[in-house]
Amino acid sequence: MKTTNYNINLSDLFKKKKDFKVPKDISPKKSWASVLIFSAVILAIGLAYDFYVYKIVSREPLYVEVPGEEMIIERLKVGKINNIVSFFETKKENNINLKKSSLIDPAL
């Protein structure tokens, strides 16, 4: 079996290297330029959309005119309301009468 010797010097790990170079693919100027261009495009699209919505809304009249025929309020049907009130009154009286009567508890 073949053995491999790894020579690790701790001093090599803690040395400061002064020759660090930024790779050509990484460029802070290019990154910031792309962020600014993207933000400007989004801002321009938002402004165009806002202008479009403003133009649509500004074409409509400020107040909606309702014809006079639709403004007539329908009168309440008093007879039907009286029937409903009397129905609930009789229910109330029946409930009171049931409470007054002596009922036998079927559980006993």
N, C-alpha and C positions, 0 to 999 in steps of 0.2 A: 504494500500500500504506500502510496506516495503522500508525503506530508508537505504541507506548505507552511513556510515561515512568513508570518506577517510582522514586519518591523514597524511598530507604531511609536513615534516619538511624541510625547505630550507637548513638547516645546513647539512642534510644528502646528499643533491645533490652536495654540494660543498666540501665535505670531500675528501681528497686524500686517495685512497685505496692503501695500500702497498702490499697487498697480491695478485696482479694480476699474473696469471699464463698463459703461452701460452698453448693452447690446444695441445694434442698429435698429432692431425692430421696436424697441421701446423708446418713445420720444414724448416727453411731457408737453412740449409745444404742440405736437400733433394731437395729443389727447385733449388738451384744453381747447384747441381749435375745433375739434369735432364736437365737443360738448357745447360750445357756444353756437356753432352752426345748427346743431340739433335743437337747441333752445329757441333760436331765432325762427326756425321753421315752424315749430309748435306754436310760438307766439303769433306768427303770421297766419297760420291756419285758424287759430282761435279768433283773431280779429276779423278775418274774412267771414267766418261763421256768424259772429256777433253782428256784423254789418248786414248780412243776409237776413237774419232774424229781425233786425230793426226795420229793414225795408218792408218786410212782410207785415209786421205789426203796424207800421205807420200808414199803410194803405187802408186799413180798416177804420171805420168811423169810431170816434171816441165814445159816443153813447149809442146804444142800440135803440132804435125806434120800434115801439110796439104798437100795432094797430089798436084803435079804440075798441074794436069788438072783443079783443082778447083781454082788455083791461076790466071788463065787467066781472064783478065778483059773483060767483054763483051763490044764491041764497041757500041757507041751511034748511033742510027739511025738518021742520019742527015736529011734525007728527011722528016721524021715525025716532027722533031723539026722545020724545015722551014715552014711546013704547019701550025703548031700551031702559029708561029710568024706572018705569013701572015694573019691568021684568026683574030688575035688581032689588027693588023694594019688596016684591013678593018673596024673592029668595031670602031676603033678610028676615022677613016675618016668619017664614017657614023654619029658618034656623033657630030663631028665638023660641018658637013653639016646640021644637024638638028638644031644646035644652030644658024647658019647663016640664015636659012629660017625664014620667018615671019609667025608665026602660030597665029591663032585667038584663044584667050582665051575663052573657052566655058563657063566660069563663068560670062562673061559680058553679 
